[in-house]
Amino acid sequence: MKPEAPPAALAQVGVVHRPRKVKMLELFPVYLDVTGRSCLVVGGGEVACRKVRNLLECGASITVVAPEAEEGIRQLARNREVTWYDREFVETDLEGMFLVFSATNQEGLNEVIAELCKKRNILVNVVDDPPRCTFLVPSVVRRGPLSVAISTGGNSPLFARKLREQLEQIITREHGEFVELLGQAREMAKRAYPDDMARRRKVFEALVDSDILELLFKGEKDRAKERIEQCIFSLPD
């Protein structure tokens, strides 16, 4: 267990409580690879548990700090899928962290954590407090390797969720299968034409514009694979 900092440590960061300013965020959209990276979740409630599970799906190495925790977090800790410290947050918990979720119900503590992270150049998300975040979590539709992210810049997470639910009816499992096949086809084309970028581009365009997705909708996966080979090896020069 990490050594605990003295209780006065949090008071020494110089955080001044003041009214939060509402601002329109101009966000740079990006996907982060957190595989094997150390990520901290402060808080043990339902929201914190959801953040933990989302991070686990992406292969992160997760530490949870909270005096009490939902059964879901407790079970993950018993299974050694996460590390849980059943105590209050201390500044040393931030050491070596790639990103942090602050999901407590204590506004003062969330503010302290946000300021400490910013001083250390650690990505931080304070749940339901966009002005104190350095990154926001979008609402995401996932279909295998295909993901579509929706963000309202923190203005209305509920509307982002509604849009996600609508897109879930449009973007299907077959779209994910198509993307997976495209990835395999891309590697095949690179091996077939290692020194001909123009040819590879024609192949990639033919694949995207083909009827492969329609074949997948019909359940004709073998024919879809045949069409991929036609696009790669039978295109006119």
JOLINFEN-V213110 format. One line per field, one symbol per residue. ss: DSSP state (a for helix, b for strand, c for the rest). psi: psi as a letter, one per 40 degrees, with the letter a starting at -180 (. if undefined). burial: + if it has 16 or more other ideal C-beta (glycine too) atoms within 10 Angstrom, else -. Layout:
BEGIN
ss->???
psi->???
burial->???
END
This chain:
BEGIN
ss->ccccccaaaaaaaccccccccccccccccccccccccbbbbbcccaaaaaaaaaaaacccbbbbbcccccaaaaaaaaccccbbbcccccaaaaccccbbbbccccaaaaaaaaaaaaacccbbbbcccaaaccccccbbbbbccbbbbbccccccaaaaaaaaaaaaaaccaaaaaaaaaaaaaaaaaaaaccccaaaaaaaaaaaaaccaaaaaacccaaaaaaaaaaaaacccc
psi->iiihiideddeeefhhhihihhihhhihhihhheheihihhhieaddddddddddddeeihhhhhhdiiiddddddddefdihhhgiiiidedeheidihhhfiehdddddddddddddefhhhhhhfgddeieiihihhhhgbehihihiefedgddddddddddddedhiddddddddddddddddddddgdegddddddddddddeafddddddeegddddddddddddeeii.
burial->---------+-----------------------+--+++++++++-++++++--++---+++++++--++--++-++----++++--++++-++--++++++++----+++++++++----++++++--+-++--++++-+-+--+-+-+++-+--+--+--++------+--+++++--++--+--++---+------+-+++-++--+-++-+++------+--++--++-----
END
